[in-house]
Amino acid sequence: MHEPLVLLPGMMCDARLFEPQITAFSAERAVMVAPLSGAERVQDLAAQILSDAPARFALAGLSMGGIVAMEILAQAPERVTRLALLDTNPLPDTPERAADRDRQIAEVQAGGLRAMMRDEMKPNYLADGPTTGAILDLCMAMAEALGPDVFIRQSRALQMRPDQTETLRSLSVPVLVLCGAEDTLCPVSRHEMMRDLIPGAELQVIAGAGHLPTLEQPAATHAALAHWLTGP
C-alpha cells in the first residue's frame, strides 16, 4: 500500500490548485489537501495539520504550503516519508516585504481583496500561455471563496515565519525541489539554494510555468511528482 499524500496549497488557494494531481494520484493512494486558514502562525498551522494527518505520509507544499511543510518537518520529521517543495522559500520575510504585507492587509480590510489579487498578486504568478486566463480566473475564484479574513491570517503567518534553512540541512528523507522556470515570486535561484542545502535533494525546473506549475504545466509536474513518490 502506498503511503498517503498530504498536499498543502499556496496563499489564497484551495484544493483546486492540485486538481490535476488529485485526479492522477487518488487512484493509487489516499490524497488529503489541508487548508491553511485556521491560524496566524506557521507553527500553529503545522501543528493543526499534524493533528489531522495520517501517522506517516508523503508531503508536498506549494508556496505558502511549502513554508508550512518545512515547519511540519521541523516539528515532526519522523512523520514524513518524503517531501516535495514547490515554488517556495525557506527564508523569513525581509523587513521591506513584511511592511508591504501591512499595506496589503490594510487594503483588504478596506474591502479591496479582489483588486489586490487582480492587480498585485496573480498577474505576477504565471507564465504567458494559452491557459493563463483560465488559471487566473480560477485563482480569483479561490481567493474570493476564502475571503479577506483568511488573507489577513495568512499574511500575518507569512510575516512572522521562521527561517528554515537549518531544517533543510537536517532532512534525511527523499526531497524533490520543483519550480516553474518563469517563477518571479520564488525564482529558480532560490530553489537551487534549497537543493544545495538538502542532502540528496533533486531539483526539477518546469519549462513554460511560473509560480503555479501544478496548473500551468500539469503533465510535466505530474511526471516529476510521480517519480518522487515512487522512488526509493
Helices and strands as residue ranges (DSSP letters): E 5-8, G 15-18, H 19-25, E 31-33, H 42-52, E 57-62, H 64-75, G 77-79, E 80-86, H 95-109, H 113-116, I 117-121, G 122-124, H 132-146, H 148-159, H 165-169, E 175-180, H 188-197, E 202-206, H 213-216, H 218-230
